[in-house]
């Protein structure tokens, strides 16, 4: 369950990486990269994992993810059927925090963009009334190059930076990069928890890794992450449980045992508290014929929607 670092190719003739992806299903595994990512789902349905959030996704969803935020779009099982004609499609822009220059976002005119990039560490979802206009701009970027493409993208970031239509996806999430900046001690603790969260976790043992007594470690861990140790481990288990419910035929009881719960009732209650639904309902959603009603299916749909919004 530790995310893989993804190397994003840097185009020789552009300051950021833009990709228009079309396939039967989304293929990238649980991963992260130092580049920020602006992701627009044009077509396809499934479940997304961002930071410590697990939620459904579908057409029309636009998200801005901060540097090194782990993420994963898992397409619904129907997309993997051999004879399926369903399409998964996305426009993805990946860019380094300093893609416009080391000090460009410290200028008075661009300082708000730096604030946007900083806030994106928890993942930001674009809501109405901006969805259609942002989608239209992303379509336009795929047809541009050079200076005009760069100016259009900077303008888009400026508009997002001043918008009130952005909502945090994984509030309170603290990236591994931030932990590593805090200390090597915390980095070792987090690595241990990611490797052993499906096993019984002893406070004394984890505190020992940090070379601290349990009481001091509890205060330290909460100060650094914003979570208690128990809550942090629970979130890891629930996130992994959601992936197993999607990708395997294991029973709910087996999934609970696999992720570290020794009591199915406790697992069901914990999953419901974190995801606002039981694991049974979560899995049933995957088998619905229309799991996510499309908002914007195509370029033409985007433009029609945009004209309605700004008419």
C-alpha positions in Angstrom: 0.0 0.0 0.0 2.9 2.4 -0.1 2.4 4.5 -3.3 4.9 4.3 -6.1 6.8 7.4 -7.3 5.9 8.1 -10.9 8.4 9.8 -13.2 6.6 12.4 -15.3 8.2 12.9 -18.7 9.2 16.5 -19.3 8.5 17.7 -22.9 11.5 19.4 -24.5 9.3 22.1 -26.0 7.0 23.0 -23.1 7.2 23.9 -19.4 4.5 21.5 -18.3 3.3 18.0 -19.3 -0.2 17.8 -20.9 -1.8 14.5 -21.9 -5.2 13.6 -23.4 -5.7 10.0 -22.4 -8.2 7.6 -23.9 -8.4 3.9 -23.0 -10.8 1.2 -21.8 -9.8 1.9 -18.2 -7.4 4.1 -16.2 -4.1 2.3 -15.7 -1.9 4.2 -13.3 -1.5 2.4 -9.9 -1.5 4.1 -6.5 1.3 6.7 -7.1 2.6 10.1 -6.4 5.0 12.6 -8.1 6.5 16.0 -7.3 4.5 17.6 -10.1 1.1 19.0 -9.3 -1.8 17.6 -11.3 -4.9 19.1 -12.8 -7.1 16.2 -13.8 -10.3 16.4 -15.8 -12.4 13.2 -16.2 -14.1 13.4 -19.6 -15.5 9.8 -19.5 -15.4 6.8 -17.3 -16.6 5.8 -13.8 -15.0 4.3 -10.7 -13.5 5.0 -7.4 -10.7 7.5 -6.7 -8.2 7.4 -3.9 -6.6 10.8 -3.0 -4.5 11.2 0.1 -6.8 9.7 2.7 -10.0 10.2 0.8 -12.0 7.4 -1.1 -14.9 8.5 -3.2 -16.7 7.8 -6.5 -15.7 9.6 -9.7 -17.4 10.2 -13.0 -17.5 12.4 -16.1 -17.2 16.2 -15.5 -15.0 15.9 -12.3 -12.0 18.2 -12.2 -9.4 18.0 -9.4 -6.2 19.9 -8.6 -3.7 17.7 -6.7 -0.7 19.1 -4.9 2.9 18.0 -5.1 3.5 14.4 -3.9 -0.1 13.8 -3.0 -0.7 10.0 -3.6 -3.7 9.2 -5.9 -5.3 6.4 -7.9 -8.3 6.3 -10.2 -9.7 2.7 -10.2 -12.2 2.2 -13.0 -15.3 0.2 -12.4 -15.1 -3.6 -13.1 -17.4 -3.2 -16.2 -14.5 -1.3 -17.9 -12.3 -4.4 -17.7 -14.8 -6.7 -19.4 -13.2 -8.1 -22.6 -16.1 -7.1 -24.8 -16.8 -3.7 -23.1 -17.1 -0.7 -25.4 -16.9 1.8 -22.6 -14.3 4.5 -22.7 -12.2 6.1 -20.0 -11.0 9.5 -21.0 -9.1 12.3 -19.2 -7.2 15.5 -19.8 -4.3 15.7 -17.4 -1.9 18.6 -16.8 1.2 17.9 -14.7 3.5 20.7 -13.7 6.3 21.4 -11.2 5.7 24.0 -8.5 8.4 26.2 -10.1 7.5 25.5 -13.7 7.2 29.2 -14.4 10.5 30.1 -12.7 11.9 30.0 -9.2 10.4 33.3 -8.1 7.6 33.9 -10.6 4.8 33.1 -8.1 6.2 35.5 -5.5 5.3 38.5 -7.7 2.4 40.6 -6.5 0.4 39.7 -9.5 0.9 36.0 -9.2 1.1 35.5 -5.4 -2.4 34.1 -5.2 -1.4 31.3 -7.5 1.3 30.2 -5.1 -1.4 30.1 -2.4 -3.5 27.9 -4.7 -0.6 25.5 -5.2 0.0 25.3 -1.4 -3.7 24.6 -0.7 -3.7 21.8 -3.2 -1.8 19.6 -0.8 -5.2 18.4 0.4 -6.6 18.0 -3.1 -9.1 20.6 -4.5 -12.2 19.7 -6.4 -13.6 22.3 -8.9 -17.3 22.8 -8.3 -20.0 24.8 -10.1 -20.1 27.4 -11.6 -16.5 26.8 -12.8 -16.7 23.3 -14.1 -17.7 24.1 -17.6 -15.3 27.0 -18.1 -12.3 25.0 -16.7 -13.2 22.1 -18.9 -13.4 24.3 -21.9 -10.0 25.8 -21.2 -8.5 22.3 -20.8 -9.9 21.3 -24.2 -8.4 24.4 -25.7 -5.0 23.6 -24.2 -4.9 20.3 -26.1 -5.1 22.3 -29.3 -2.5 25.0 -28.4 1.3 25.0 -28.0 4.0 27.4 -27.2 3.4 30.8 -25.7 -0.3 30.9 -26.2 -0.7 27.5 -24.4 1.5 28.8 -21.5 -0.5 32.0 -21.2 -3.8 30.2 -21.2 -2.7 27.8 -18.5 -1.4 30.6 -16.3 -4.7 32.4 -16.8 -6.6 29.3 -15.7 -4.5 29.0 -12.6 -5.1 32.7 -11.8 -8.9 32.1 -12.1 -8.8 29.1 -9.9 -6.7 30.9 -7.3 -9.4 33.6 -7.0 -12.4 31.2 -7.1 -14.6 30.2 -4.2 -15.7 27.1 -6.1 -12.9 24.9 -4.8 -13.5 22.3 -2.1 -10.9 20.2 -0.2 -10.9 16.5 -1.1 -8.8 15.1 1.8 -8.9 17.8 4.6 -6.1 17.5 7.1 -4.0 15.3 4.8 -0.2 15.7 5.4 2.0 14.6 2.6 5.0 12.3 3.1 7.2 15.1 1.8 6.1 17.3 4.7 6.8 14.5 7.1 10.3 14.1 5.7 10.9 17.8 6.0 9.9 17.6 9.7 12.5 14.9 10.7 14.0 11.6 9.8 12.3 10.3 12.9 8.8 10.9 11.5 9.8 9.5 8.1 10.8 6.2 9.8 7.5 6.0 11.7 5.4 6.6 8.6 7.3 4.1 6.6 6.8 1.5 9.4 3.0 2.2 9.5 2.6 1.9 5.8 4.4 -1.5 5.9 2.6 -2.9 8.9 -0.8 -1.3 9.1 -2.7 -4.6 8.4 -1.0 -6.1 11.5 -1.7 -5.3 15.2 0.0 -2.0 15.9 1.5 -1.4 19.4 1.9 2.2 20.6 4.9 1.1 22.6 6.6 -0.4 19.5 5.9 2.6 17.3 7.1 5.0 20.0 10.2 2.9 20.3 10.9 3.5 16.6 10.8 7.2 17.3 13.0 6.7 20.4 10.3 8.3 22.6 8.1 7.3 25.5 4.4 6.6 24.5 3.0 9.8 26.1 5.5 12.1 24.4 5.2 10.2 21.1 1.4 10.6 21.1 1.7 14.4 21.4 4.5 14.5 18.8 2.6 12.4 16.3 -0.6 14.5 16.6 1.4 17.7 16.3 3.1 16.5 13.2 0.2 14.9 11.4 -3.0 16.3 12.9 -4.1 12.7 13.7 -3.9 10.3 16.6 -1.9 7.2 15.9 -5.1 5.1 16.0 -7.0 7.4 13.5 -4.0 7.3 11.1 -3.8 3.5 11.1 -7.6 3.3 10.8 -7.6 5.5 7.7 -4.9 3.4 6.1 -7.0 0.2 6.7 -10.2 1.7 5.4 -8.6 3.0 2.3 -7.1 -0.5 1.6 -10.4 -2.1 2.4 -12.1 0.1 -0.2 -9.6 -1.1 -2.8 -10.1 -4.7 -2.0 -13.9 -4.3 -2.2 -13.4 -2.9 -5.7 -10.7 -5.2 -7.0 -11.5 -8.6 -5.4 -14.4 -11.0 -4.7 -13.4 -11.4 -1.1 -16.4 -11.3 1.3 -16.8 -8.3 3.6 -15.6 -10.5 6.5 -12.5 -11.5 4.6 -11.7 -8.0 3.6 -12.0 -6.9 7.2 -9.6 -9.6 8.3 -7.2 -8.9 5.5 -6.8 -5.2 6.5 -6.4 -5.9 10.2 -9.8 -6.0 11.8 -10.5 -9.1 14.0 -14.2 -8.4 14.3 -16.5 -7.9 11.3 -18.9 -5.7 13.2 -16.1 -3.4 14.2 -14.9 -3.3 10.6 -18.4 -2.4 9.3 -18.9 0.3 11.9 -15.5 1.8 11.3 -15.9 1.7 7.5 -19.3 3.4 7.8 -17.9 6.1 10.1 -15.1 6.9 7.6 -17.0 6.5 4.3 -20.6 7.4 5.4 -21.7 4.0 4.1 -21.3 0.4 4.9 -18.8 -1.8 2.9 -21.9 -3.7 1.6 -23.4 -0.5 0.1 -20.0 0.6 -1.1 -19.6 -2.6 -3.1 -23.2 -2.6 -4.4 -22.6 0.8 -6.0 -20.0 -0.7 -8.2 -22.7 -2.9 -9.8 -25.1 -0.2 -10.6 -25.8 0.3 -14.3 -25.5 4.1 -14.0 -23.1 4.6 -11.0 -22.4 8.2 -11.9 -24.5 10.5 -14.0 -22.4 12.2 -16.6 -22.1 16.0 -16.6 -20.0 16.6 -19.6 -19.5 13.8 -22.0 -17.6 15.4 -24.9 -15.9 18.4 -26.2 -19.1 19.5 -27.8 -21.0 18.9 -24.5 -18.4 21.1 -22.7 -18.8 23.9 -25.2 -22.6 23.8 -25.1 -22.5 23.8 -21.3 -20.1 26.7 -21.2 -22.3 28.8 -23.6 -25.3 28.2 -21.3 -23.4 29.3 -18.2 -21.9 32.5 -19.7 -24.8 33.5 -22.0 
